[in-house]
């Protein structure tokens, strides 16, 4: 079981494909006790009472000032992989 909780708010295929590709490629490195919430989609909402959160794609930029954010439409998989692994440290 991966320690990633996905909050998808009408995300386009580009963001979904990038996220799932990275999750599949980095599956063995994403093990551990820490949980990361990933927010993506065209109508994103801030996730309350969450310590570790990563915002994905240009659509979530307005919610991301205090959290890690990967820009792009779609976001580059290399940047997404780096941000996921860093956020789970």
N, C-alpha and C positions, 0 to 999 in steps of 0.2 A: 504494500500500500504506500503510495507516494504522499509525502507531507505537504501537498499542495491543494488548496481549496480554490476552485475557480468560480468567480462571480461574473457571469456573462450577461450583459445588458444589450441585446440586439447587436451583437458583434458581427462584423462582416467575415467573409470566408478568409480573407487575407490574414487577419489577426488570429483567427481560430487555427488555421493551418500552421502558421508560424509557431504558435504556442504548443500545439500537439506534436509537431516535429521535434521541437527542442525537448519536450518532456520525454518522448520516446528515445531520443538520442542520449540524453543525460540521465536516464532512469537509474543506473547504478550509483551515480554521484548524488542523487537526490534522496538518499535514505537518511534517516535520522529522526531525533525526537522533536525537532523544531518544525513548526507549521508556518507555511507562507500562504497568504491570500493573494490571488492575482485577479485584478479587475480589468475587464476589457468590454468594449461595446460603444455603440453610438449614443446611448442614453445612460451613462454610468452614474452610479451613486456611491457616496463615501460609505465605507464599511465601518460601523461604529465598534468601539472597544476592541480593536485589533492592533497587536503590536507590530507584526511584520506584514507589510502589504506592498505589492508591486503593481504599478499602473502600466498598462500596455497600450501603445498606439496613440496617435494624435488626438483621438476623441476623448481620451481621459486626461489630457494635459491640465485642464482647469482644476482638477481634483488632486493633483499630484505634488503641490509645492512642499509638503513635509515628508513625502515618501519617495522611494526610488521610482523612476519613470523611464520607460524605453520609448523614445519617439519613433515615428515612422508610420507610413501607410502603404503597405504593412511594415511593421517594425522588422529590422534585420535580425535574422536568427542568431548571428554571432553576438550581437549586443544583448539580445534576450537571454541567451544561454549564460553569458557573463553576469548579467544582473540577477538571474535566478540563483546561481551558485553563490554569489556574494551575499545575497539576502538571506540565504539559509545558513551562513556561517555563524 
